[in-house]
Amino acid sequence: MPSPPPSAHTFGSTATVSLLLSALACELLALSTGLDWASMLSAGLYGAFFLAHWRSLLPYPRRLGLITLAVAGLWGLHQPSLAATRGLAATFAYYASFVAALGLIQCLIARLPQLGELHRALLNGPRALLYPRYLGGALALGALLSFGMLNLLYATLRPQLDAPGVGAETRRNAQRGVISCALRGFALVPLLAPTSVTMAIIGREIPHLGWIDLLPFGAITALLLLLLSWRGEHRNLRALPELPWPAARVAWGKPLAGALLGCTAIVLLALYTPLNPSQAAMLTIPIGVLGCLLHWTSVAKAQAELTRTLDGQRNEVFIFGCSALLGGLVAQLVPLQGLAAPLLKAPWLLHALEIGLLLGIPALALFGIAPIVSLNLLAALLAQLAHLGIAPLGPAIALVSGFALAMLLSPFGPSALLLERLSGISARELSLGWNGRLALMALPFLLLLPGLAQL
């Protein structure tokens, strides 16, 4: 039986911290049964937790919370209906639970010794394909582990960089190659993965527009970014020393079988239930993680481990839920009825809107506004336009592409800040310095992409 991971630091008592686990369970019950009261209870539990632990949040989520509270006060002056209030509470609970549910996969990372051999596995193959292997590995792991992928790739890189005979220049180039692949692979997640935040937001705000509709355009964007960046970063990755496999090689069969089983369950749920792929992942991952923990340990220890994991993600859970709530509030305060007729009569106005959406998210990200906040605001407004008869596919493609560019370029993004802390390289150099040229080369092609939806 695998040994449990070391205890995580907690900020509060088990009783209050377990509110997060209870809130997640209530929202998953609401998702699988359609019970409105379960979603309302989930929102209340999340609210109680964050009120009790407000001081433990980082400065950015606290500022976001105060802004959302101010906008909610303005919205409240318009005498909102009970149905609108319930809808906003359900929105907060749903998006907070999306991050919490997918983040539980972190419980398995410390229990999989195979992950320590990650770089050996990626280096094992033709050197000419080294860059796409690393980029694809970062994409696949990012879709499952979210920010845990960044920790994993960098932590398992250290033994290679510290190997005998690795000089300072080789170490620097190899580190840049891996970090760059981690950042760029993570930026591909919103383009391709059904578990990404972009697909979760668009799938909920515009139910008839799903992952399958956006996937071809995301694949084109991902292929474009791969081809434009292959030559430059391949040279850095070739600096990685090839280490021999240990005598006792770790078996990958069970982890790969488990991942395949999970993906199959997500696909089947999305095909044969009303759930979209993002919602199916929200149910499948927590159930799979809980099953593994119960196989390895007792019920009490499994509950404690789930609680600690959610506790460590409180900032991400709050930011995602709060930004969705802010987006919903702004969408109700900004009436868009007058825009529908001009957009329907003048196609060039719709293209101008798509360009504004694609450029707006990365531009705001450069000034410190988190892309997830911009995405939630704009997706809520896009849902209004779709309700008024505007075809949403082109603007949705622009949103997804803009979000991917923001993840590449923003020095304020969580991925750049996390890698800055791990590597000691400034977030501005990691994002703008390494990815600015790539973004400028890709931008002309990306601006044409939403127009393909009209063909």
C-alpha positions in Angstrom: 0.0 0.0 0.0 1.5 3.4 -0.9 2.6 5.6 1.9 0.5 8.7 2.5 2.0 12.0 1.5 3.3 14.3 4.2 0.7 16.5 5.9 0.1 19.8 4.3 0.0 23.0 6.4 -3.4 24.1 7.3 -4.7 27.5 8.2 -7.7 26.8 10.4 -9.5 24.2 12.3 -10.6 20.9 10.7 -14.2 21.8 11.3 -14.1 25.0 9.3 -11.8 23.7 6.7 -14.1 20.8 6.0 -16.7 23.3 4.9 -14.9 23.3 1.5 -15.3 19.5 1.2 -18.9 19.7 2.2 -19.6 22.5 -0.3 -18.0 20.5 -3.1 -20.0 17.5 -2.2 -23.2 19.5 -2.3 -22.5 21.0 -5.7 -21.6 17.6 -7.1 -24.9 16.3 -5.8 -26.7 19.3 -7.5 -24.8 18.6 -10.7 -25.7 14.9 -10.9 -29.4 15.3 -9.7 -30.4 18.8 -10.7 -31.5 19.6 -7.1 -31.4 23.4 -6.7 -31.3 23.3 -2.9 -28.0 21.4 -3.0 -26.4 24.1 -5.1 -27.8 26.9 -2.8 -26.4 25.0 0.2 -23.1 24.6 -1.5 -22.9 28.4 -2.1 -23.8 29.0 1.5 -21.0 26.7 2.7 -18.4 28.3 0.5 -19.5 31.7 1.7 -19.2 30.6 5.4 -15.7 29.2 4.8 -14.4 32.3 3.1 -15.9 34.6 5.7 -14.2 32.5 8.4 -10.9 32.4 6.5 -10.8 35.8 4.9 -7.5 36.9 6.5 -5.8 33.7 5.2 -6.5 34.6 1.5 -3.7 36.3 -0.5 -4.0 40.1 -1.3 -5.3 39.6 -4.9 -8.3 37.4 -4.1 -9.2 39.7 -1.2 -9.2 42.7 -3.5 -11.2 40.8 -6.0 -13.7 39.9 -3.3 -14.1 43.5 -2.2 -14.7 44.6 -5.8 -17.3 41.9 -6.3 -19.0 42.9 -3.1 -19.1 46.6 -4.3 -20.6 45.5 -7.6 -23.1 43.2 -5.8 -24.2 46.2 -3.7 -24.8 48.3 -6.9 -26.7 45.3 -8.4 -28.8 45.1 -5.3 -30.0 48.7 -5.7 -31.9 47.5 -8.8 -34.2 45.3 -6.6 -33.2 41.9 -8.2 -35.6 39.0 -8.3 -35.2 35.9 -6.2 -34.6 33.8 -9.3 -31.7 36.1 -10.3 -30.2 35.9 -6.8 -30.4 32.1 -6.9 -28.8 32.0 -10.3 -25.8 34.0 -9.2 -25.4 31.9 -6.1 -25.5 28.7 -8.3 -22.9 30.3 -10.6 -20.5 30.9 -7.7 -20.9 27.4 -6.3 -20.5 25.8 -9.7 -17.2 27.6 -10.7 -15.7 27.3 -7.3 -16.5 23.6 -7.3 -14.9 23.2 -10.8 -11.5 24.2 -9.5 -11.9 22.3 -6.3 -13.0 19.0 -8.0 -10.2 19.0 -10.5 -7.7 20.0 -7.9 -8.3 16.8 -5.9 -6.1 15.0 -8.4 -3.2 16.4 -6.4 -3.9 13.7 -3.8 -2.5 11.1 -6.2 0.8 12.9 -7.2 2.8 12.0 -4.1 1.6 8.4 -4.3 2.9 7.8 -7.8 6.6 7.1 -7.9 6.4 6.8 -11.7 6.2 10.6 -11.9 9.8 10.9 -10.6 10.9 9.3 -13.9 9.0 11.8 -16.0 12.0 13.4 -17.7 13.5 10.0 -18.5 10.3 9.0 -20.2 10.1 12.2 -22.2 13.8 12.0 -23.2 13.4 8.4 -24.4 12.8 8.7 -28.1 14.0 10.5 -31.2 15.8 13.7 -30.3 14.3 15.5 -33.3 10.9 15.2 -31.6 12.0 16.3 -28.2 10.1 19.6 -28.2 6.7 18.3 -29.3 7.1 15.4 -26.7 7.7 17.9 -23.9 5.0 20.2 -25.1 2.5 17.4 -25.4 3.6 16.0 -22.0 3.0 19.4 -20.4 -0.4 19.7 -22.1 -1.5 16.3 -21.0 -0.3 16.7 -17.4 -1.7 20.3 -17.2 -5.1 19.1 -18.3 -5.1 16.6 -15.4 -3.0 18.3 -12.7 -3.6 22.0 -13.5 -0.9 24.0 -11.7 0.5 20.8 -10.2 2.0 20.1 -13.6 4.3 23.1 -13.2 5.5 21.9 -9.8 6.0 18.4 -11.1 8.0 19.3 -14.2 10.3 21.6 -12.3 10.8 19.4 -9.2 11.7 16.3 -11.2 14.1 18.4 -13.4 16.4 19.2 -10.5 18.2 15.8 -10.3 19.1 16.1 -14.0 20.4 19.6 -13.7 22.5 18.6 -10.7 24.0 15.6 -12.4 27.9 15.4 -12.6 29.4 17.0 -15.7 26.5 19.4 -16.3 28.0 22.9 -16.8 26.4 26.2 -16.0 25.5 27.1 -19.6 24.0 23.6 -20.2 22.1 23.9 -17.0 20.7 27.3 -17.9 19.7 26.3 -21.4 18.1 23.0 -20.2 16.2 24.9 -17.5 14.9 27.4 -20.0 13.8 24.7 -22.4 11.7 22.8 -19.8 10.2 25.9 -18.2 9.3 27.3 -21.6 7.6 24.0 -22.5 5.7 24.0 -19.2 4.4 27.5 -19.8 3.5 26.9 -23.4 2.0 23.5 -22.7 -0.1 25.0 -20.0 -1.3 27.7 -22.4 -2.5 24.9 -24.8 -4.8 23.4 -22.1 -7.6 26.0 -22.7 -7.5 25.3 -26.4 -7.8 21.5 -26.3 -8.8 20.0 -22.9 -12.4 19.4 -21.9 -11.2 19.9 -18.3 -10.0 23.5 -19.0 -11.5 26.5 -17.3 -12.4 28.0 -20.7 -14.5 25.0 -21.8 -16.2 25.0 -18.3 -17.1 28.6 -18.6 -18.3 28.6 -22.2 -20.1 25.3 -21.8 -22.1 26.6 -18.9 -22.8 30.1 -20.2 -23.7 28.9 -23.7 -24.9 25.3 -23.3 -25.4 24.6 -27.0 -21.8 25.5 -27.7 -19.6 22.7 -26.5 -16.0 21.4 -26.4 -16.5 19.5 -29.7 -17.5 22.7 -31.5 -14.4 24.6 -30.3 -11.9 21.7 -30.6 -11.0 22.0 -34.3 -10.2 25.7 -33.9 -8.2 25.1 -30.7 -6.3 22.3 -32.5 -5.4 24.8 -35.3 -4.2 27.3 -32.8 -2.2 24.7 -30.9 -0.5 23.4 -34.1 0.3 26.9 -35.1 2.0 27.7 -31.8 3.9 24.4 -31.9 5.3 25.0 -35.4 6.2 28.7 -34.7 8.1 27.8 -31.5 9.6 24.4 -32.4 12.9 25.5 -33.8 13.8 28.0 -31.0 13.1 25.9 -27.9 14.3 22.6 -29.4 17.9 23.9 -29.2 17.5 24.5 -25.4 15.9 21.1 -24.8 18.8 19.3 -26.5 20.9 20.5 -23.6 19.2 18.1 -21.3 21.6 15.3 -20.4 20.4 11.8 -21.3 20.3 9.7 -18.0 20.2 5.9 -18.1 17.1 4.2 -16.8 17.6 2.7 -13.3 18.1 -1.1 -13.0 14.6 -1.4 -11.5 12.4 0.5 -13.8 9.1 1.8 -12.5 6.0 0.3 -14.0 3.7 2.8 -15.8 0.9 0.3 -16.5 -1.4 1.1 -13.6 -1.2 4.9 -13.9 -1.8 4.8 -17.6 -4.6 2.3 -17.2 -6.2 4.6 -14.5 -5.9 7.7 -16.7 -7.4 5.8 -19.6 -10.3 4.6 -17.5 -10.9 8.1 -16.2 -10.9 9.6 -19.7 -13.3 6.8 -20.9 -15.7 7.6 -18.0 -15.7 11.3 -18.9 -16.4 10.5 -22.5 -19.3 8.1 -21.7 -20.8 10.5 -19.2 -20.7 13.3 -21.8 -22.2 11.1 -24.5 -25.0 9.5 -22.5 -26.0 12.1 -19.9 -26.9 15.8 -20.1 -23.5 16.6 -18.7 -20.9 18.3 -20.9 -17.3 17.1 -20.8 -16.2 19.6 -18.2 -19.1 18.6 -15.9 -18.3 15.0 -16.5 -14.7 15.6 -15.4 -16.0 17.4 -12.3 -17.8 14.2 -11.2 -15.3 11.6 -12.5 -12.1 13.0 -10.9 -13.3 13.3 -7.3 -15.0 9.9 -7.4 -11.8 8.3 -8.9 -9.6 10.0 -6.3 -11.9 9.0 -3.4 -11.9 5.4 -4.6 -8.1 5.3 -4.8 -7.7 6.8 -1.3 -10.3 4.4 0.2 -8.3 1.5 -1.4 -5.1 2.8 0.2 -6.2 4.1 3.6 -9.1 4.4 6.0 -12.2 6.6 5.6 -11.0 9.1 8.2 -7.6 9.5 6.7 -9.0 9.8 3.2 -11.3 12.6 4.4 -8.4 14.4 6.1 -6.3 14.2 3.0 -9.1 15.5 0.8 -9.7 18.4 3.3 -6.0 19.3 3.3 -5.8 19.3 -0.4 -8.8 21.6 -0.8 -7.4 23.8 2.0 -4.3 24.4 0.0 -6.3 25.5 -3.0 -8.5 28.0 -1.2 -7.1 31.0 -3.1 -7.7 29.4 -6.5 -11.2 28.3 -5.5 -12.1 31.7 -4.3 -10.7 33.5 -7.4 -12.6 31.3 -9.8 -15.9 31.4 -8.0 -15.7 35.1 -7.3 -14.7 36.1 -10.8 -17.6 34.1 -12.2 -19.9 35.9 -9.8 -18.5 39.2 -10.8 -19.0 38.3 -14.5 -22.6 37.4 -13.8 -23.3 40.7 -11.9 -21.7 42.8 -14.6 -23.7 41.0 -17.3 -26.9 41.8 -15.5 -25.9 45.5 -15.0 -24.9 46.0 -18.6 -27.9 45.7 -21.0 -26.9 44.6 -24.5 -30.2 44.5 -26.2 -29.3 47.5 -28.4 -26.2 45.8 -29.8 -28.0 42.8 -31.3 -29.6 44.6 -34.3 -26.3 46.3 -35.5 -24.3 43.1 -35.1 -26.8 41.2 -37.1 -27.0 43.8 -39.9 -23.3 44.5 -40.2 -21.0 41.5 -40.1 -17.9 43.7 -39.9 -19.1 44.8 -36.5 -19.1 41.2 -35.3 -15.5 40.7 -36.6 -14.5 43.9 -34.8 -16.0 42.5 -31.6 -14.1 39.2 -32.1 -10.8 41.1 -32.6 -11.6 43.1 -29.4 -12.2 40.0 -27.5 -9.1 38.3 -28.7 -6.9 41.3 -27.9 -8.7 42.4 -24.8 -7.9 39.5 -22.5 -4.1 39.5 -23.0 -4.1 43.4 -23.0 -5.9 43.4 -19.6 -3.6 40.6 -18.3 -0.5 42.8 -19.0 -2.0 45.4 -16.6 -2.5 42.9 -13.8 -6.1 41.8 -14.4 -6.2 38.1 -14.1 -7.3 36.4 -17.4 -9.9 34.3 -15.5 -11.6 37.5 -14.4 -11.7 38.9 -18.0 -12.9 35.6 -19.4 -15.8 35.3 -16.9 -16.9 38.9 -17.6 -16.8 38.5 -21.3 -18.3 35.1 -21.4 -21.3 36.3 -19.4 -21.8 39.2 -21.8 -21.4 36.8 -24.8 -24.1 34.6 -23.4 -26.5 37.6 -23.5 -25.6 38.3 -27.1 -26.2 34.6 -28.0 -29.6 34.8 -26.3 -30.4 37.8 -28.6 -29.6 35.8 -31.7 -25.9 36.5 -32.3 -24.0 33.4 -33.5 -21.6 32.7 -30.6 -19.0 30.4 -32.2 -16.7 33.2 -33.7 -16.6 35.3 -30.5 -16.1 32.1 -28.4 -13.1 31.2 -30.6 -11.7 34.7 -30.0 -12.2 34.3 -26.2 -10.4 31.0 -26.1 -7.5 32.2 -28.3 -7.2 35.4 -26.3 -7.1 33.4 -23.0 -4.3 31.2 -24.3 -2.3 34.3 -25.4 -2.9 35.9 -21.9 -1.5 32.7 -20.3 1.6 33.0 -22.4 2.2 36.7 -21.9 1.0 37.8 -18.5 3.7 38.3 -15.9 0.9 38.5 -13.3 -0.5 35.0 -14.1 -0.3 32.3 -11.5 1.7 30.0 -13.8 4.4 32.7 -14.4 4.5 33.6 -10.7 4.7 30.0 -9.6 7.6 29.3 -11.9 9.3 32.5 -10.8 9.2 31.3 -7.2 10.6 27.9 -8.2 13.3 29.0 -10.6 14.3 32.4 -9.5 13.8 33.8 -13.0 11.6 36.9 -13.1 8.0 36.4 -14.2 8.4 39.2 -16.8 11.3 37.4 -18.4 9.5 34.1 -18.3 6.4 35.5 -20.0 7.1 38.5 -22.1 10.8 37.9 -22.6 10.4 34.2 -23.7 6.9 34.3 -25.3 6.5 37.9 -26.7 8.0 37.1 -30.1 6.0 33.9 -30.4 2.8 35.8 -29.6 3.5 38.5 -32.2 4.2 35.9 -34.9 1.0 34.0 -34.1 -1.3 37.0 -33.7 -2.0 37.7 -37.4 -3.1 34.1 -37.9 -5.2 34.1 -34.7 -7.0 37.2 -35.8 -8.2 35.4 -38.9 -9.3 32.3 -37.0 -12.7 33.4 -35.8 -13.6 34.2 -39.4 -13.4 30.5 -40.2 -16.4 29.9 -38.1 -18.5 31.8 -40.7 -17.4 29.6 -43.6 
